[in-house]
């Protein structure tokens, strides 16, 4: 998503961009994961060791984009692009930037690009995570579930 378009959903989002993640970003990504996921993981009955959290951060690291506000990292988007389907592996935003429309803007950008590529988009969302409502409002539907998460898909 490094081609995230400058622009805004509101005045708050004028200075948002993305860049590829590098190994020096790992400490930030671990803190981001803790800040954004620990309550939902706990609520789902999932307790991860520090090693498991690191493994999750490193999973598909080549797909990781750091979301920046100015020069400050404020989030992560991991998007795996395949010829037939794209998978949103992770989308996490620092609590300080949540509620400003940034998540919506990022997902809409992914949807726009997927339409151009003529591919569907899939993602998983933990049960109890309010992001499910955002995904449903943007056209994703639940296609499966397990004890911990819903699998959602959008066919543009």
TAZIDA-V776637 format. One record per helix or strand. SS is the DSSP state (A for helix, B for strand). FROM is the first residue (numbers start at 1). LEN is the number of residues. Records with the same first field share a line. If there is no record, write none. Layout:
SS=FROM-LEN, FROM-LEN
//
This chain:
A=11-3, 23-21, 50-9, 61-3, 95-3, 102-16, 131-7
B=16-5, 64-6, 72-10, 85-9, 120-7, 141-5, 149-7
//
